[in-house]
Amino acid sequence: MSFVAVNTQTTIVNAAFLQEVKDSNLQLWGVLRELREIRIGDRDSKEASRQLVNWLGELRDCIALEFSLEETYGFIESSPQTGSIGAGSAARAKMQHRELYLQLHEICEQAEEAQYRGTIGRDLPMYLGAFEEFDACFRAHEELESELIRCGLGISSSPVTTEN
């Protein structure tokens, strides 16, 4: 006998709570600002390397907390009959949390390993590039969630797409 699992849940956005979570995590936005300002040449590469590793670790912790709070308070699992606008996008935004966290975690692990081995200074441009890639993905994710919030609050009439 075989069983087929059927998804009986759909993800919808609790727009007010999702916005509140975003507004209250000032540490996350400060760490992102610090990372975005690290540039090769602006400071000694050894100092930039040390700061990069420290800020990446801090960002990983902040992102973990942010995504946990967003998933707890900003997204609601509901029956498919609810028929919420943008439900597919809400589920995609939630899935992106895992993808983004894993991407950042991998960058952190590699940078910490390079620092331990003493090669971080040489490879600093590579790690900064990896962070910039992560940052671009994170900004796109934030834009998706902002649109979900606007739709949820009735501010935006443009439908949120379910494309990846």
PyRosetta script that sets phi, psi and omega in degrees:
from pyrosetta import init, pose_from_sequence

init()
pose = pose_from_sequence("MSFVAVNTQTTIVNAAFLQEVKDSNLQLWGVLRELREIRIGDRDSKEASRQLVNWLGELRDCIALEFSLEETYGFIESSPQTGSIGAGSAARAKMQHRELYLQLHEICEQAEEAQYRGTIGRDLPMYLGAFEEFDACFRAHEELESELIRCGLGISSSPVTTEN")
pose.set_psi(1, 134.2)
pose.set_omega(1, 178.1)
pose.set_phi(2, -121.0)
pose.set_psi(2, 151.4)
pose.set_omega(2, 179.4)
pose.set_phi(3, -119.2)
pose.set_psi(3, 145.0)
pose.set_omega(3, 177.0)
pose.set_phi(4, -114.0)
pose.set_psi(4, 125.5)
pose.set_omega(4, 178.6)
pose.set_phi(5, -78.6)
pose.set_psi(5, 132.8)
pose.set_omega(5, 178.7)
pose.set_phi(6, -118.0)
pose.set_psi(6, 129.9)
pose.set_omega(6, 179.1)
pose.set_phi(7, -72.2)
pose.set_psi(7, 111.5)
pose.set_omega(7, -179.4)
pose.set_phi(8, -103.9)
pose.set_psi(8, 12.1)
pose.set_omega(8, -179.6)
pose.set_phi(9, -123.2)
pose.set_psi(9, 149.4)
pose.set_omega(9, 171.8)
pose.set_phi(10, -130.1)
pose.set_psi(10, 149.2)
pose.set_omega(10, -178.0)
pose.set_phi(11, -97.5)
pose.set_psi(11, 128.0)
pose.set_omega(11, 174.9)
pose.set_phi(12, -124.3)
pose.set_psi(12, 163.5)
pose.set_omega(12, -175.9)
pose.set_phi(13, -99.4)
pose.set_psi(13, 134.3)
pose.set_omega(13, 169.4)
pose.set_phi(14, -97.4)
pose.set_psi(14, 86.4)
pose.set_omega(14, -167.3)
pose.set_phi(15, -56.7)
pose.set_psi(15, -44.5)
pose.set_omega(15, -177.1)
pose.set_phi(16, -63.8)
pose.set_psi(16, -43.6)
pose.set_omega(16, 179.6)
pose.set_phi(17, -70.4)
pose.set_psi(17, -38.7)
pose.set_omega(17, 178.4)
pose.set_phi(18, -61.4)
pose.set_psi(18, -42.6)
pose.set_omega(18, 178.2)
pose.set_phi(19, -65.7)
pose.set_psi(19, -39.6)
pose.set_omega(19, 179.1)
pose.set_phi(20, -62.2)
pose.set_psi(20, -42.2)
pose.set_omega(20, 178.2)
pose.set_phi(21, -60.7)
pose.set_psi(21, -45.0)
pose.set_omega(21, -179.4)
pose.set_phi(22, -63.8)
pose.set_psi(22, -41.8)
pose.set_omega(22, -178.0)
pose.set_phi(23, -69.1)
pose.set_psi(23, -26.6)
pose.set_omega(23, -173.3)
pose.set_phi(24, -92.3)
pose.set_psi(24, -8.3)
pose.set_omega(24, -177.6)
pose.set_phi(25, -96.8)
pose.set_psi(25, 68.5)
pose.set_omega(25, -178.2)
pose.set_phi(26, -65.1)
pose.set_psi(26, -30.2)
pose.set_omega(26, 180.0)
pose.set_phi(27, -62.5)
pose.set_psi(27, -43.1)
pose.set_omega(27, 178.6)
pose.set_phi(28, -57.1)
pose.set_psi(28, -49.2)
pose.set_omega(28, -176.2)
pose.set_phi(29, -67.7)
pose.set_psi(29, -33.5)
pose.set_omega(29, 176.2)
pose.set_phi(30, -66.9)
pose.set_psi(30, -42.3)
pose.set_omega(30, 179.1)
pose.set_phi(31, -65.2)
pose.set_psi(31, -42.2)
pose.set_omega(31, 177.0)
pose.set_phi(32, -60.4)
pose.set_psi(32, -41.5)
pose.set_omega(32, 178.4)
pose.set_phi(33, -61.1)
pose.set_psi(33, -43.9)
pose.set_omega(33, 179.3)
pose.set_phi(34, -62.2)
pose.set_psi(34, -44.0)
pose.set_omega(34, 180.0)
pose.set_phi(35, -65.8)
pose.set_psi(35, -38.6)
pose.set_omega(35, -179.9)
pose.set_phi(36, -67.4)
pose.set_psi(36, -21.4)
pose.set_omega(36, -178.5)
pose.set_phi(37, -92.2)
pose.set_psi(37, -9.4)
pose.set_omega(37, 178.4)
pose.set_phi(38, -72.0)
pose.set_psi(38, 122.4)
pose.set_omega(38, 178.6)
pose.set_phi(39, -133.8)
pose.set_psi(39, 143.1)
pose.set_omega(39, 173.7)
pose.set_phi(40, -69.8)
pose.set_psi(40, 136.4)
pose.set_omega(40, 179.0)
pose.set_phi(41, 97.3)
pose.set_psi(41, -28.9)
pose.set_omega(41, 177.5)
pose.set_phi(42, -69.8)
pose.set_psi(42, -26.4)
pose.set_omega(42, -178.9)
pose.set_phi(43, -150.2)
pose.set_psi(43, 170.9)
pose.set_omega(43, 177.1)
pose.set_phi(44, -55.0)
pose.set_psi(44, 136.7)
pose.set_omega(44, -176.8)
pose.set_phi(45, -63.7)
pose.set_psi(45, -31.2)
pose.set_omega(45, 177.7)
pose.set_phi(46, -66.0)
pose.set_psi(46, -43.0)
pose.set_omega(46, 178.3)
pose.set_phi(47, -67.7)
pose.set_psi(47, -43.1)
pose.set_omega(47, 178.8)
pose.set_phi(48, -61.8)
pose.set_psi(48, -40.0)
pose.set_omega(48, 179.0)
pose.set_phi(49, -63.1)
pose.set_psi(49, -46.3)
pose.set_omega(49, 179.4)
pose.set_phi(50, -60.9)
pose.set_psi(50, -45.5)
pose.set_omega(50, 179.9)
pose.set_phi(51, -64.7)
pose.set_psi(51, -40.5)
pose.set_omega(51, 179.6)
pose.set_phi(52, -58.8)
pose.set_psi(52, -48.9)
pose.set_omega(52, -178.8)
pose.set_phi(53, -62.8)
pose.set_psi(53, -43.7)
pose.set_omega(53, 179.5)
pose.set_phi(54, -63.0)
pose.set_psi(54, -47.0)
pose.set_omega(54, -178.0)
pose.set_phi(55, -68.7)
pose.set_psi(55, -36.1)
pose.set_omega(55, 177.3)
pose.set_phi(56, -62.6)
pose.set_psi(56, -42.3)
pose.set_omega(56, 177.0)
pose.set_phi(57, -62.8)
pose.set_psi(57, -41.2)
pose.set_omega(57, 177.7)
pose.set_phi(58, -64.7)
pose.set_psi(58, -41.3)
pose.set_omega(58, 179.0)
pose.set_phi(59, -63.2)
pose.set_psi(59, -41.8)
pose.set_omega(59, 179.1)
pose.set_phi(60, -57.6)
pose.set_psi(60, -44.0)
pose.set_omega(60, 179.0)
pose.set_phi(61, -66.4)
pose.set_psi(61, -42.4)
pose.set_omega(61, 180.0)
pose.set_phi(62, -65.2)
pose.set_psi(62, -41.6)
pose.set_omega(62, 179.4)
pose.set_phi(63, -64.9)
pose.set_psi(63, -41.4)
pose.set_omega(63, 178.9)
pose.set_phi(64, -59.6)
pose.set_psi(64, -45.6)
pose.set_omega(64, 178.7)
pose.set_phi(65, -64.9)
pose.set_psi(65, -46.5)
pose.set_omega(65, -178.9)
pose.set_phi(66, -58.4)
pose.set_psi(66, -50.3)
pose.set_omega(66, -177.5)
pose.set_phi(67, -65.6)
pose.set_psi(67, -37.2)
pose.set_omega(67, 177.6)
pose.set_phi(68, -62.2)
pose.set_psi(68, -46.3)
pose.set_omega(68, 179.0)
pose.set_phi(69, -65.6)
pose.set_psi(69, -41.8)
pose.set_omega(69, 178.6)
pose.set_phi(70, -60.6)
pose.set_psi(70, -43.6)
pose.set_omega(70, -178.4)
pose.set_phi(71, -71.1)
pose.set_psi(71, -29.1)
pose.set_omega(71, 179.1)
pose.set_phi(72, -76.9)
pose.set_psi(72, -43.7)
pose.set_omega(72, -172.8)
pose.set_phi(73, -109.4)
pose.set_psi(73, -24.2)
pose.set_omega(73, -172.9)
pose.set_phi(74, -97.5)
pose.set_psi(74, -16.8)
pose.set_omega(74, 179.5)
pose.set_phi(75, -123.9)
pose.set_psi(75, 140.7)
pose.set_omega(75, -178.1)
pose.set_phi(76, -125.7)
pose.set_psi(76, 133.1)
pose.set_omega(76, 173.4)
pose.set_phi(77, -86.9)
pose.set_psi(77, 127.9)
pose.set_omega(77, -175.1)
pose.set_phi(78, -136.1)
pose.set_psi(78, 169.8)
pose.set_omega(78, 177.0)
pose.set_phi(79, -72.2)
pose.set_psi(79, 149.8)
pose.set_omega(79, -179.4)
pose.set_phi(80, -61.2)
pose.set_psi(80, -21.0)
pose.set_omega(80, -179.5)
pose.set_phi(81, -69.4)
pose.set_psi(81, -14.6)
pose.set_omega(81, -179.6)
pose.set_phi(82, -60.5)
pose.set_psi(82, -38.2)
pose.set_omega(82, 175.4)
pose.set_phi(83, 62.0)
pose.set_psi(83, 47.8)
pose.set_omega(83, -179.0)
pose.set_phi(84, -76.7)
pose.set_psi(84, 142.1)
pose.set_omega(84, 174.1)
pose.set_phi(85, -66.0)
pose.set_psi(85, 132.3)
pose.set_omega(85, 176.5)
pose.set_phi(86, 79.1)
pose.set_psi(86, 15.8)
pose.set_omega(86, -178.5)
pose.set_phi(87, -60.6)
pose.set_psi(87, -38.9)
pose.set_omega(87, 177.5)
pose.set_phi(88, -63.3)
pose.set_psi(88, -39.2)
pose.set_omega(88, 178.6)
pose.set_phi(89, -70.0)
pose.set_psi(89, -34.1)
pose.set_omega(89, 177.6)
pose.set_phi(90, -64.8)
pose.set_psi(90, -43.2)
pose.set_omega(90, 178.1)
pose.set_phi(91, -64.7)
pose.set_psi(91, -38.8)
pose.set_omega(91, 178.5)
pose.set_phi(92, -65.3)
pose.set_psi(92, -42.5)
pose.set_omega(92, 178.8)
pose.set_phi(93, -60.5)
pose.set_psi(93, -41.0)
pose.set_omega(93, 178.5)
pose.set_phi(94, -64.8)
pose.set_psi(94, -40.9)
pose.set_omega(94, 178.0)
pose.set_phi(95, -66.1)
pose.set_psi(95, -35.0)
pose.set_omega(95, 178.6)
pose.set_phi(96, -62.2)
pose.set_psi(96, -28.3)
pose.set_omega(96, 177.3)
pose.set_phi(97, -55.8)
pose.set_psi(97, -48.1)
pose.set_omega(97, -179.5)
pose.set_phi(98, -63.5)
pose.set_psi(98, -46.0)
pose.set_omega(98, -178.7)
pose.set_phi(99, -61.9)
pose.set_psi(99, -45.8)
pose.set_omega(99, -179.4)
pose.set_phi(100, -65.9)
pose.set_psi(100, -42.7)
pose.set_omega(100, 179.3)
pose.set_phi(101, -61.7)
pose.set_psi(101, -44.6)
pose.set_omega(101, 179.6)
pose.set_phi(102, -64.1)
pose.set_psi(102, -39.0)
pose.set_omega(102, 177.1)
pose.set_phi(103, -61.1)
pose.set_psi(103, -47.6)
pose.set_omega(103, 179.7)
pose.set_phi(104, -65.8)
pose.set_psi(104, -41.6)
pose.set_omega(104, 180.0)
pose.set_phi(105, -59.2)
pose.set_psi(105, -42.6)
pose.set_omega(105, 179.3)
pose.set_phi(106, -63.2)
pose.set_psi(106, -42.7)
pose.set_omega(106, 177.7)
pose.set_phi(107, -61.5)
pose.set_psi(107, -44.5)
pose.set_omega(107, 179.1)
pose.set_phi(108, -60.5)
pose.set_psi(108, -47.7)
pose.set_omega(108, -179.3)
pose.set_phi(109, -59.3)
pose.set_psi(109, -45.1)
pose.set_omega(109, -179.1)
pose.set_phi(110, -65.7)
pose.set_psi(110, -43.0)
pose.set_omega(110, -179.8)
pose.set_phi(111, -66.5)
pose.set_psi(111, -41.3)
pose.set_omega(111, 178.0)
pose.set_phi(112, -63.9)
pose.set_psi(112, -40.5)
pose.set_omega(112, 177.6)
pose.set_phi(113, -63.3)
pose.set_psi(113, -43.1)
pose.set_omega(113, 179.1)
pose.set_phi(114, -64.7)
pose.set_psi(114, -37.6)
pose.set_omega(114, 177.6)
pose.set_phi(115, -64.4)
pose.set_psi(115, -43.8)
pose.set_omega(115, 179.4)
pose.set_phi(116, -61.1)
pose.set_psi(116, -42.2)
pose.set_omega(116, -178.2)
pose.set_phi(117, -79.9)
pose.set_psi(117, -12.9)
pose.set_omega(117, 179.3)
pose.set_phi(118, 85.0)
pose.set_psi(118, 16.7)
pose.set_omega(118, -179.0)
pose.set_phi(119, -105.6)
pose.set_psi(119, 2.5)
pose.set_omega(119, -175.0)
pose.set_phi(120, -62.2)
pose.set_psi(120, -38.7)
pose.set_omega(120, 179.8)
pose.set_phi(121, -61.2)
pose.set_psi(121, -42.6)
pose.set_omega(121, 179.3)
pose.set_phi(122, -66.2)
pose.set_psi(122, -38.1)
pose.set_omega(122, -174.3)
pose.set_phi(123, -99.2)
pose.set_psi(123, 10.7)
pose.set_omega(123, -177.0)
pose.set_phi(124, -53.0)
pose.set_psi(124, -45.0)
pose.set_omega(124, 179.4)
pose.set_phi(125, -58.0)
pose.set_psi(125, -35.9)
pose.set_omega(125, 179.1)
pose.set_phi(126, -64.8)
pose.set_psi(126, -42.9)
pose.set_omega(126, -178.9)
pose.set_phi(127, -71.8)
pose.set_psi(127, -34.5)
pose.set_omega(127, 175.1)
pose.set_phi(128, -65.9)
pose.set_psi(128, -39.7)
pose.set_omega(128, 176.8)
pose.set_phi(129, -63.8)
pose.set_psi(129, -40.2)
pose.set_omega(129, 178.0)
pose.set_phi(130, -63.7)
pose.set_psi(130, -40.2)
pose.set_omega(130, 177.1)
pose.set_phi(131, -64.8)
pose.set_psi(131, -41.6)
pose.set_omega(131, -179.8)
pose.set_phi(132, -62.0)
pose.set_psi(132, -37.7)
pose.set_omega(132, 175.3)
pose.set_phi(133, -62.8)
pose.set_psi(133, -47.3)
pose.set_omega(133, 177.4)
pose.set_phi(134, -58.4)
pose.set_psi(134, -45.8)
pose.set_omega(134, -177.3)
pose.set_phi(135, -60.5)
pose.set_psi(135, -40.0)
pose.set_omega(135, 178.0)
pose.set_phi(136, -63.6)
pose.set_psi(136, -42.6)
pose.set_omega(136, 177.4)
pose.set_phi(137, -65.1)
pose.set_psi(137, -40.9)
pose.set_omega(137, -179.9)
pose.set_phi(138, -65.1)
pose.set_psi(138, -41.6)
pose.set_omega(138, 178.4)
pose.set_phi(139, -62.9)
pose.set_psi(139, -41.4)
pose.set_omega(139, 177.6)
pose.set_phi(140, -62.9)
pose.set_psi(140, -40.1)
pose.set_omega(140, 177.4)
pose.set_phi(141, -62.8)
pose.set_psi(141, -44.9)
pose.set_omega(141, 179.7)
pose.set_phi(142, -62.9)
pose.set_psi(142, -36.6)
pose.set_omega(142, 177.6)
pose.set_phi(143, -65.1)
pose.set_psi(143, -41.3)
pose.set_omega(143, 176.7)
pose.set_phi(144, -60.7)
pose.set_psi(144, -47.2)
pose.set_omega(144, 179.7)
pose.set_phi(145, -66.0)
pose.set_psi(145, -35.4)
pose.set_omega(145, 177.0)
pose.set_phi(146, -62.9)
pose.set_psi(146, -40.8)
pose.set_omega(146, 177.8)
pose.set_phi(147, -67.2)
pose.set_psi(147, -38.5)
pose.set_omega(147, 175.8)
pose.set_phi(148, -61.7)
pose.set_psi(148, -40.3)
pose.set_omega(148, 178.0)
pose.set_phi(149, -64.5)
pose.set_psi(149, -47.2)
pose.set_omega(149, -179.6)
pose.set_phi(150, -59.6)
pose.set_psi(150, -43.2)
pose.set_omega(150, 178.3)
pose.set_phi(151, -64.9)
pose.set_psi(151, -42.8)
pose.set_omega(151, -179.5)
pose.set_phi(152, -63.8)
pose.set_psi(152, -30.7)
pose.set_omega(152, 178.8)
pose.set_phi(153, -90.7)
pose.set_psi(153, -1.7)
pose.set_omega(153, 179.5)
pose.set_phi(154, 76.9)
pose.set_psi(154, 18.6)
pose.set_omega(154, -178.5)
pose.set_phi(155, -85.8)
pose.set_psi(155, -32.0)
pose.set_omega(155, -177.2)
pose.set_phi(156, -113.6)
pose.set_psi(156, 136.0)
pose.set_omega(156, 177.8)
pose.set_phi(157, -100.1)
pose.set_psi(157, -6.8)
pose.set_omega(157, -179.7)
pose.set_phi(158, -75.2)
pose.set_psi(158, 130.8)
pose.set_omega(158, -179.1)
pose.set_phi(159, -69.4)
pose.set_psi(159, 144.4)
pose.set_omega(159, 177.1)
pose.set_phi(160, -85.2)
pose.set_psi(160, 128.3)
pose.set_omega(160, -177.5)
pose.set_phi(161, -80.4)
pose.set_psi(161, 161.7)
pose.set_omega(161, 179.1)
pose.set_phi(162, -105.0)
pose.set_psi(162, 10.0)
pose.set_omega(162, 179.1)
pose.set_phi(163, -74.0)
pose.set_psi(163, 157.1)
pose.set_omega(163, -179.6)
pose.set_phi(164, -86.6)
pose.dump_pdb("model.pdb")
